[in-house]
Amino acid sequence: MIPYCIVGGTRGTGLQIARQLVERGAPVRCVARDPVKARSLLPAVIDIRAGDVTDPASLRRADFGECRVIFFAVDITGGFGDRGFFKPARQIRTVTYEGLVNTVEAARGAAFTGRFMLLSGMGSELPSCTGRLLNAVKGNLQCNQRDRDAYLRNSGLDWSIGRGAVLTNGPGGRADIHITAPVHRLSMLCHLARPDFARAPIAAADAPVASGKIFDVFNQPGIPPTDEAFAAQLEQLGDRAYPETDADRGNHRRAYPGSQFGPDPHSF
């Protein structure tokens, strides 16, 4: 069976994706900087390969060409709270942006023909108070997110990008999960449990409609959706592939003066 591959699968949402895929009976490969540590964290059935996103040669040995989907869930670690807070901006960019570039190029070099599924953050192209705070403590992270989104879109690979709201480590399955077009600002009022976020890229990984699409994911009060409901939400994404900017919204308001389109409906 052709495996799903996770780069960054030993913590956070990547770890949730690994666990959920195994629960579904899917074959899983994890590319990890520390294979010994990965073996202690991941289900025993997972194939673990050594690979560091800052070391292109190690990624070429990961055999991406054998994989069905690549989930890129890498984030900077260490620093305050082990979330990469207050780490040097250059180090953050090396991992979050250049790591993506190295992984994409390794996949292209291996003649990878599956889907490259990037996990990212909501609203990196729209100014917000929460975004400014994140950039201050995490080395202008939103710029890195925009740059890697653009690099993947222009890579020639089949791609999809899922952008989460403010992530929490709480249990999943306790709220509704919305998948929408990429129109939302990042806000502390909009949260998403990591196990719930993991469900969205898994649903999008094999969905033809998600090819070449960026989508936002967030929790709202309600009942957790079924897999069928997730598929229906992906179908409703429509033709918009890329996030809106404030310039887009200004153009819309000038064309349709009576419209309520703008920051407020999407700001939570």
VENURZI-V869891 format. One record per residue. N is the residue number from 1. RES is the residue in one letter. SS is DSSP state (h for helix, s for strand, l for the rest). PSI is psi in whole degrees, 0 to 359 (none if undefined). NEAR is the number of other C-alpha atoms within 12 Angstrom. Layout:
N,RES,SS,PSI,NEAR ; N,RES,SS,PSI,NEAR
This chain:
1,M,l,144,11 ; 2,I,l,126,20 ; 3,P,l,153,29 ; 4,Y,s,136,43 ; 5,C,s,134,46 ; 6,I,s,123,52 ; 7,V,s,115,50 ; 8,G,l,45,43 ; 9,G,l,14,45 ; 10,T,l,1,35 ; 11,R,l,167,31 ; 12,G,h,217,32 ; 13,T,h,328,43 ; 14,G,h,320,43 ; 15,L,h,322,38 ; 16,Q,h,320,35 ; 17,I,h,315,44 ; 18,A,h,312,46 ; 19,R,h,317,34 ; 20,Q,h,324,32 ; 21,L,h,319,34 ; 22,V,h,318,25 ; 23,E,h,330,16 ; 24,R,l,357,16 ; 25,G,l,16,16 ; 26,A,l,147,23 ; 27,P,l,135,28 ; 28,V,s,137,38 ; 29,R,s,139,45 ; 30,C,s,127,50 ; 31,V,s,117,45 ; 32,A,s,143,39 ; 33,R,l,324,27 ; 34,D,l,91,22 ; 35,P,h,327,23 ; 36,V,h,314,15 ; 37,K,h,318,18 ; 38,A,h,320,30 ; 39,R,h,329,24 ; 40,S,h,343,16 ; 41,L,h,332,24 ; 42,L,l,156,32 ; 43,P,l,147,26 ; 44,A,l,335,17 ; 45,V,l,351,21 ; 46,I,l,135,34 ; 47,D,s,119,29 ; 48,I,s,128,36 ; 49,R,s,141,30 ; 50,A,s,135,30 ; 51,G,l,139,32 ; 52,D,l,126,31 ; 53,V,l,343,39 ; 54,T,l,3,27 ; 55,D,l,91,24 ; 56,P,h,323,24 ; 57,A,h,322,19 ; 58,S,h,327,23 ; 59,L,h,328,33 ; 60,R,h,338,29 ; 61,R,l,1,24 ; 62,A,l,353,34 ; 63,D,l,53,32 ; 64,F,h,335,38 ; 65,G,h,342,29 ; 66,E,h,356,25 ; 67,C,l,154,30 ; 68,R,l,315,29 ; 69,V,s,143,40 ; 70,I,s,120,51 ; 71,F,s,121,48 ; 72,F,s,105,50 ; 73,A,l,31,44 ; 74,V,l,138,43 ; 75,D,l,161,38 ; 76,I,l,140,35 ; 77,T,l,181,23 ; 78,G,l,193,16 ; 79,G,l,193,18 ; 80,F,s,127,13 ; 81,G,l,12,13 ; 82,D,l,27,15 ; 83,R,l,9,21 ; 84,G,l,8,29 ; 85,F,s,133,25 ; 86,F,l,19,25 ; 87,K,l,157,27 ; 88,P,l,138,22 ; 89,A,h,322,25 ; 90,R,h,320,19 ; 91,Q,h,321,26 ; 92,I,h,317,34 ; 93,R,h,324,32 ; 94,T,h,320,26 ; 95,V,h,309,36 ; 96,T,h,322,42 ; 97,Y,l,303,38 ; 98,E,h,330,30 ; 99,G,h,320,38 ; 100,L,h,315,45 ; 101,V,h,313,34 ; 102,N,h,321,31 ; 103,T,h,318,49 ; 104,V,h,315,42 ; 105,E,h,324,29 ; 106,A,h,321,32 ; 107,A,h,317,41 ; 108,R,h,319,27 ; 109,G,h,334,23 ; 110,A,l,8,21 ; 111,A,l,38,21 ; 112,F,l,131,30 ; 113,T,l,5,22 ; 114,G,l,201,32 ; 115,R,s,138,41 ; 116,F,s,114,48 ; 117,M,s,110,47 ; 118,L,s,130,53 ; 119,L,s,127,47 ; 120,S,s,191,44 ; 121,G,s,146,45 ; 122,M,l,141,47 ; 123,G,l,27,44 ; 124,S,l,340,40 ; 125,E,l,357,31 ; 126,L,l,128,31 ; 127,P,l,142,25 ; 128,S,l,158,26 ; 129,C,h,318,18 ; 130,T,h,320,29 ; 131,G,h,318,30 ; 132,R,h,321,24 ; 133,L,h,316,20 ; 134,L,h,317,30 ; 135,N,h,327,29 ; 136,A,h,324,20 ; 137,V,h,351,23 ; 138,K,l,43,35 ; 139,G,l,49,31 ; 140,N,l,47,29 ; 141,L,h,323,40 ; 142,Q,h,328,36 ; 143,C,h,317,29 ; 144,N,h,320,34 ; 145,Q,h,315,40 ; 146,R,h,317,31 ; 147,D,h,320,24 ; 148,R,h,327,34 ; 149,D,h,313,41 ; 150,A,h,319,27 ; 151,Y,h,316,26 ; 152,L,h,318,37 ; 153,R,h,329,28 ; 154,N,l,13,17 ; 155,S,l,341,26 ; 156,G,l,355,21 ; 157,L,l,160,29 ; 158,D,s,126,32 ; 159,W,s,162,41 ; 160,S,s,146,43 ; 161,I,s,119,45 ; 162,G,s,126,47 ; 163,R,s,115,46 ; 164,G,s,153,44 ; 165,A,l,192,41 ; 166,V,s,120,30 ; 167,L,s,143,32 ; 168,T,s,159,21 ; 169,N,l,13,19 ; 170,G,l,170,20 ; 171,P,l,148,17 ; 172,G,l,182,27 ; 173,G,l,20,23 ; 174,R,l,5,19 ; 175,A,l,166,23 ; 176,D,s,155,26 ; 177,I,s,123,37 ; 178,H,s,136,39 ; 179,I,s,122,42 ; 180,T,s,173,36 ; 181,A,s,158,32 ; 182,P,l,79,36 ; 183,V,l,4,36 ; 184,H,l,143,43 ; 185,R,l,155,40 ; 186,L,l,132,39 ; 187,S,l,141,31 ; 188,M,l,348,22 ; 189,L,l,353,20 ; 190,C,l,113,28 ; 191,H,s,169,33 ; 192,L,s,121,40 ; 193,A,s,138,32 ; 194,R,h,317,37 ; 195,P,h,328,36 ; 196,D,h,320,43 ; 197,F,h,319,49 ; 198,A,h,326,44 ; 199,R,h,327,44 ; 200,A,h,307,51 ; 201,P,h,329,51 ; 202,I,h,317,43 ; 203,A,h,323,36 ; 204,A,h,339,42 ; 205,A,h,321,38 ; 206,D,l,5,25 ; 207,A,l,118,28 ; 208,P,h,325,18 ; 209,V,h,339,27 ; 210,A,h,354,38 ; 211,S,l,128,33 ; 212,G,l,27,33 ; 213,K,s,148,39 ; 214,I,s,137,44 ; 215,F,s,151,47 ; 216,D,s,149,44 ; 217,V,s,132,47 ; 218,F,s,157,46 ; 219,N,s,147,36 ; 220,Q,s,156,23 ; 221,P,l,139,16 ; 222,G,l,192,13 ; 223,I,l,135,16 ; 224,P,l,137,25 ; 225,P,l,152,26 ; 226,T,l,168,19 ; 227,D,h,325,20 ; 228,E,h,322,16 ; 229,A,h,324,20 ; 230,F,h,314,30 ; 231,A,h,321,27 ; 232,A,h,322,22 ; 233,Q,h,320,27 ; 234,L,h,322,38 ; 235,E,h,332,24 ; 236,Q,l,2,19 ; 237,L,l,333,29 ; 238,G,l,203,21 ; 239,D,l,348,19 ; 240,R,l,117,21 ; 241,A,l,330,27 ; 242,Y,l,157,30 ; 243,P,l,154,33 ; 244,E,l,154,30 ; 245,T,l,170,23 ; 246,D,h,330,24 ; 247,A,h,319,16 ; 248,D,h,316,19 ; 249,R,h,322,25 ; 250,G,h,319,18 ; 251,N,h,320,16 ; 252,H,h,318,19 ; 253,R,h,326,17 ; 254,R,h,324,15 ; 255,A,h,329,13 ; 256,Y,l,80,13 ; 257,P,l,332,13 ; 258,G,l,359,10 ; 259,S,l,149,16 ; 260,Q,l,6,16 ; 261,F,l,135,23 ; 262,G,l,194,26 ; 263,P,l,322,27 ; 264,D,h,315,16 ; 265,P,h,342,13 ; 266,H,h,11,28 ; 267,S,l,354,23 ; 268,F,l,none,20
